[in-house]
C-alpha cells in the first residue's frame, strides 16, 4: 500500500514516530519526517524542521503528500498541566487544526490523527463511544479538550467534503525507547526506570494496587498502520485491553535493574482502574504483540545503552 508513496510523519523523531518510520521503511515508502529537531540515528528519510503552529508551514509540508500520520503532541506531567496549561492547550490546538486543514487543502489520500486517553472522562473502562457522555478528567482537562477538538475537526471535514478519509487512534499509556526519562515530567514507566537506576531502591507511590493499561510504542505504530490500511474512520482505542497493576509494573522494572521496591503508602495513588476497551480494535483485526515484560526489558536495555543521550536531554529539561 505504501510502496513508493509519499508519506509524511509529523512528530516522527519521537517514541512512536520512530517505530512508525521503521515500519514504513519496511514497506518501501518515500518518508518525510517533520519535527522541531532532527532525529538521531534515523536514515532513509527526508527531514524537515518545522513549527506546526504556523499554518503556512503546514501547507508547504503537506504539498504532494499522499498519506499523513500526525503524531505530534506534547508529553507532559500533571504538575505542568496545573501550572502552565496555556503552554499545552494553545499549541496543541494549533498542531491539530493547522495540520488537518493543510492536509485537506492538499487533498491527501488518507490522514491519521493521534488522539489521546485524555479525551475520556472518569471511568474504569474506556469505551470509544462513551467519550461525549462526560467531560475530560480535570487531570487531563486542557490536553483532553484540545484532542477532542481534533476529533470534531475530522468529523467536520467528513461532512463538508462528502467523504471520510481520516483515521483516529486513541493510545493508552505508551512506553518504549526514546521516551522522556526526565523524572520531573516523565510518565510512569520512564520515571520508574530512571528512579530505579539512580537510587539504591525503587520508591513507588501508593500500594501498587491501581490498574492501568500500557502499550509498547511499536504496537501503537502497528495499530496506526493497520487502521489506515483498513480505512477505519471511527475512533479506535489502542491499548492492551488487559489491566496491569502498578505493583506488577514496578516489579518488572525493579527486577530488570536489580533493585528492591519501597512502597510510599502515604502518597496518592490516583484512580483505582483506568483500562481501555479494545473490542473495536480487535474487530478490525488488530491486537498488540509485545508483552509488558518484553516491552519493559527492551526499554530498560535501550535506556542503559543510551544514558549519554538521555542525560543531555535531561539537562536541557531541567535548566
VODONU-217384 format. One line per field, with one value per residue (C-alpha): residue number from 1; x, y, z. Coordinates in nm, 3 decimals, always signed. Layout:
BEGIN
i = c(NUM:...)
u = c(X:...)
v = c(Y:...)
w = c(Z:...)
***
This chain:
BEGIN
i = c(1:2:3:4:5:6:7:8:9:10:11:12:13:14:15:16:17:18:19:20:21:22:23:24:25:26:27:28:29:30:31:32:33:34:35:36:37:38:39:40:41:42:43:44:45:46:47:48:49:50:51:52:53:54:55:56:57:58:59:60:61:62:63:64:65:66:67:68:69:70:71:72:73:74:75:76:77:78:79:80:81:82:83:84:85:86:87:88:89:90:91:92:93:94:95:96:97:98:99:100:101:102:103:104:105:106:107:108:109:110:111:112:113:114:115:116:117:118:119:120:121:122:123:124:125:126:127:128:129:130:131:132:133:134:135:136:137:138:139:140:141:142:143:144:145:146:147:148:149:150:151:152:153:154:155:156:157:158:159:160:161:162:163:164:165:166:167:168:169:170:171:172:173:174:175:176:177:178:179:180:181:182:183:184:185:186:187:188:189:190:191:192:193:194:195:196:197:198:199:200:201:202:203:204:205:206:207:208:209:210:211:212:213:214:215:216:217:218:219:220:221:222:223:224:225:226:227:228:229:230:231:232:233:234:235:236:237:238:239:240:241:242:243:244:245:246:247:248:249:250:251:252:253:254:255:256:257:258:259:260:261:262:263:264:265:266:267:268:269:270:271:272:273:274:275:276:277:278:279:280:281:282:283:284:285:286:287:288:289:290:291:292:293:294:295:296:297:298:299:300:301:302:303:304:305:306:307:308:309:310:311:312:313:314:315:316:317:318:319)
u = c(+0.000:+0.279:+0.533:+0.687:+0.409:+0.493:+0.423:+0.462:+0.506:+0.482:+0.646:+0.848:+1.153:+0.951:+0.896:+0.606:+0.721:+1.049:+0.870:+0.624:+0.903:+1.075:+0.757:+0.702:+1.058:+0.986:+0.706:+0.938:+0.752:+0.903:+0.916:+0.921:+0.959:+0.862:+0.967:+1.135:+1.468:+1.642:+1.624:+1.946:+2.032:+1.747:+1.841:+1.648:+1.412:+1.374:+1.376:+1.211:+1.247:+0.905:+0.698:+0.348:+0.189:+0.238:-0.030:+0.178:+0.448:+0.189:+0.057:+0.406:+0.474:+0.154:+0.211:+0.242:+0.193:-0.032:-0.053:-0.005:+0.038:+0.002:+0.172:+0.277:+0.188:+0.322:+0.402:+0.394:+0.332:+0.032:+0.243:+0.297:-0.071:-0.167:+0.081:+0.127:-0.193:-0.184:+0.159:-0.011:-0.359:-0.275:-0.002:-0.194:-0.495:-0.267:-0.093:-0.427:-0.609:-0.326:-0.214:-0.558:-0.667:-0.348:-0.384:-0.743:-0.645:-0.385:-0.638:-0.429:-0.540:-0.558:-0.483:-0.424:-0.496:-0.342:-0.585:-0.530:-0.654:-0.704:-1.027:-1.206:-1.393:-1.369:-1.439:-1.285:-1.326:-1.281:-1.512:-1.484:-1.850:-1.861:-1.635:-1.910:-2.107:-1.866:-1.618:-1.247:-1.095:-0.965:-0.623:-0.641:-0.862:-0.661:-0.491:-0.815:-1.020:-0.757:-0.752:-1.131:-1.140:-0.916:-1.167:-1.452:-1.248:-1.220:-1.598:-1.646:-1.428:-1.608:-1.939:-1.811:-1.601:-1.858:-1.601:-1.429:-1.051:-0.934:-0.840:-0.844:-0.650:-0.651:-0.338:-0.330:-0.019:+0.259:+0.619:+0.936:+1.277:+1.318:+1.065:+1.108:+1.309:+1.309:+1.177:+1.006:+0.797:+0.803:+0.513:+0.506:+0.720:+1.021:+1.001:+1.021:+1.306:+1.511:+1.437:+1.535:+1.859:+1.963:+1.873:+1.958:+1.593:+1.284:+1.039:+0.684:+0.383:+0.086:+0.049:+0.071:-0.295:-0.412:-0.464:-0.352:-0.334:+0.014:+0.109:+0.454:+0.530:+0.595:+0.246:+0.094:+0.274:+0.148:-0.204:-0.179:-0.073:-0.342:-0.622:-0.505:-0.463:-0.813:-0.957:-1.106:-1.277:-1.430:-1.212:-1.020:-0.856:-0.501:-0.425:-0.356:-0.711:-0.568:-0.509:-0.167:-0.124:+0.135:+0.283:+0.341:+0.485:+0.720:+0.827:+0.915:+1.126:+1.292:+1.379:+1.542:+1.758:+1.820:+1.650:+1.416:+1.083:+0.975:+0.608:+0.524:+0.166:+0.122:+0.137:-0.170:-0.235:-0.481:-0.783:-0.822:-0.874:-0.812:-0.845:-0.913:-1.191:-1.016:-1.306:-1.327:-0.959:-0.990:-1.296:-1.075:-0.813:-0.560:-0.401:-0.072:+0.217:+0.464:+0.400:+0.465:+0.765:+0.925:+0.848:+0.996:+1.307:+1.358:+1.300:+1.540:+1.809:+1.769:+1.781:+2.108:+2.264:+2.175:+2.242:+2.466:+2.191:+1.930:+2.148:+2.193:+1.816:+1.763:+1.996:+1.807:+1.469:+1.590:+1.751)
v = c(+0.000:+0.245:+0.130:+0.445:+0.657:+0.995:+0.968:+1.249:+1.170:+1.469:+1.412:+1.143:+1.175:+1.080:+0.748:+0.627:+0.816:+0.628:+0.295:+0.406:+0.525:+0.187:+0.005:+0.239:+0.180:-0.192:-0.113:+0.098:+0.424:+0.761:+0.902:+1.265:+1.349:+1.688:+1.780:+2.054:+1.872:+1.633:+1.275:+1.096:+0.768:+0.782:+0.729:+0.682:+0.975:+1.335:+1.551:+1.891:+2.108:+2.260:+2.466:+2.327:+2.619:+2.807:+2.725:+2.825:+2.581:+2.304:+2.384:+2.355:+2.027:+1.866:+1.959:+1.646:+1.406:+1.104:+0.987:+1.186:+1.048:+1.329:+1.210:+1.547:+1.623:+1.743:+1.484:+1.649:+1.596:+1.674:+1.949:+2.129:+2.090:+2.253:+2.540:+2.609:+2.490:+2.752:+2.624:+2.290:+2.385:+2.654:+2.481:+2.151:+2.322:+2.479:+2.149:+1.974:+2.241:+2.352:+2.005:+1.865:+2.181:+2.178:+1.807:+1.851:+2.157:+1.941:+1.657:+1.379:+1.019:+0.947:+1.119:+0.969:+1.177:+1.074:+1.148:+1.056:+0.876:+1.229:+1.268:+1.036:+1.138:+0.948:+0.577:+0.241:+0.111:+0.349:+0.273:+0.473:+0.574:+0.696:+0.997:+1.255:+1.132:+1.305:+1.591:+1.506:+1.443:+1.756:+1.588:+1.584:+1.889:+2.104:+1.832:+1.632:+1.916:+2.003:+1.641:+1.624:+1.927:+1.744:+1.460:+1.706:+1.870:+1.533:+1.495:+1.844:+1.768:+1.438:+1.624:+1.914:+1.707:+1.433:+1.163:+1.004:+0.973:+1.025:+0.752:+0.841:+0.642:+0.686:+0.527:+0.417:+0.466:+0.433:+0.347:+0.237:+0.352:+0.728:+0.807:+1.112:+0.990:+1.323:+1.226:+1.563:+1.548:+1.181:+0.939:+0.643:+0.386:+0.606:+0.779:+0.448:+0.325:+0.635:+0.631:+0.265:+0.330:+0.632:+0.509:+0.220:+0.115:+0.195:+0.416:+0.391:+0.596:+0.407:+0.036:-0.086:-0.182:+0.066:-0.091:+0.076:-0.007:+0.001:-0.047:-0.063:+0.209:-0.041:-0.185:+0.163:+0.221:-0.114:-0.018:+0.311:+0.143:-0.119:+0.137:+0.332:+0.020:-0.091:+0.259:+0.269:+0.602:+0.561:+0.631:+0.326:+0.258:+0.126:-0.046:-0.387:-0.433:-0.624:-0.439:-0.431:-0.335:-0.076:-0.344:-0.574:-0.287:-0.175:-0.533:-0.585:-0.267:-0.336:-0.689:-0.564:-0.322:-0.541:-0.313:-0.358:-0.174:+0.054:+0.150:+0.503:+0.442:+0.797:+0.930:+0.943:+0.655:+0.808:+0.628:+0.261:+0.139:+0.301:+0.039:+0.050:-0.148:-0.291:-0.480:-0.234:-0.267:-0.645:-0.637:-0.477:-0.749:-0.569:-0.694:-0.586:-0.831:-0.716:-0.828:-0.593:-0.798:-0.796:-0.429:-0.328:-0.536:-0.370:-0.024:-0.074:-0.209:+0.093:+0.327:+0.175:+0.181:+0.547:+0.715:+0.977:+1.092:+1.081:+1.280:+1.556:+1.578:+1.564:+1.859:+2.059:+1.973:+2.095:+2.426)
w = c(+0.000:+0.087:-0.172:-0.328:-0.179:-0.029:+0.343:+0.596:+0.965:+1.197:+1.533:+1.357:+1.581:+1.889:+2.061:+1.844:+1.535:+1.513:+1.530:+1.263:+1.034:+1.071:+0.969:+0.674:+0.559:+0.554:+0.311:+0.089:+0.146:+0.049:+0.401:+0.513:+0.881:+1.025:+1.376:+1.577:+1.588:+1.353:+1.481:+1.572:+1.407:+1.157:+0.794:+0.471:+0.531:+0.422:+0.733:+0.756:+1.063:+1.115:+1.356:+1.311:+1.493:+1.163:+0.904:+0.601:+0.712:+0.736:+0.389:+0.248:+0.428:+0.303:-0.062:-0.274:+0.018:-0.029:+0.333:+0.652:+1.002:+1.255:+1.573:+1.705:+2.063:+2.396:+2.663:+2.999:+3.367:+3.590:+3.751:+3.418:+3.330:+3.662:+3.644:+3.269:+3.097:+2.820:+2.712:+2.643:+2.527:+2.271:+2.067:+2.074:+1.915:+1.655:+1.572:+1.528:+1.333:+1.105:+1.001:+0.925:+0.742:+0.534:+0.457:+0.337:+0.137:-0.041:-0.091:+0.065:+0.016:+0.389:+0.718:+1.061:+1.369:+1.701:+1.982:+2.346:+2.655:+2.787:+2.587:+2.830:+3.142:+3.467:+3.422:+3.495:+3.139:+2.845:+2.553:+2.232:+2.211:+2.572:+2.513:+2.477:+2.778:+3.016:+3.024:+3.029:+3.371:+3.543:+3.539:+3.156:+3.113:+2.871:+2.671:+2.662:+2.521:+2.260:+2.140:+2.138:+1.909:+1.660:+1.650:+1.592:+1.314:+1.138:+1.159:+1.015:+0.711:+0.654:+0.634:+0.423:+0.180:+0.143:+0.211:+0.510:+0.486:+0.845:+1.093:+1.464:+1.722:+2.099:+2.250:+2.613:+2.832:+2.574:+2.662:+2.488:+2.362:+2.305:+2.578:+2.803:+3.105:+3.289:+3.634:+3.683:+3.365:+3.260:+3.256:+3.494:+3.305:+3.218:+3.555:+3.742:+3.521:+3.589:+3.963:+3.988:+3.800:+4.009:+4.358:+4.588:+4.588:+4.383:+4.574:+4.438:+4.543:+4.688:+4.750:+4.389:+4.358:+4.087:+3.744:+3.423:+3.053:+2.896:+2.533:+2.374:+2.117:+1.836:+1.886:+1.866:+1.535:+1.407:+1.510:+1.325:+1.003:+1.044:+1.077:+0.772:+0.560:+0.653:+0.607:+0.955:+1.014:+1.361:+1.667:+1.787:+2.122:+2.103:+2.430:+2.571:+2.698:+2.994:+3.317:+3.479:+3.843:+3.931:+4.153:+3.854:+3.651:+3.929:+4.000:+3.634:+3.626:+3.963:+3.851:+3.530:+3.728:+4.034:+4.287:+4.581:+4.595:+4.880:+4.880:+4.993:+5.103:+5.230:+4.875:+4.645:+4.403:+4.155:+4.012:+4.106:+3.748:+3.407:+3.136:+2.762:+2.597:+2.288:+2.128:+1.840:+1.753:+1.773:+1.546:+1.282:+1.329:+1.550:+1.871:+2.036:+2.007:+2.273:+2.632:+2.923:+3.037:+2.693:+2.639:+2.976:+2.908:+2.568:+2.714:+3.005:+2.770:+2.543:+2.844:+2.972:+2.625:+2.569:+2.903:+2.746:+2.508:+2.783:+3.025:+2.767:+2.719:+3.095:+3.149:+2.889:+3.051:+3.391:+3.303)
***
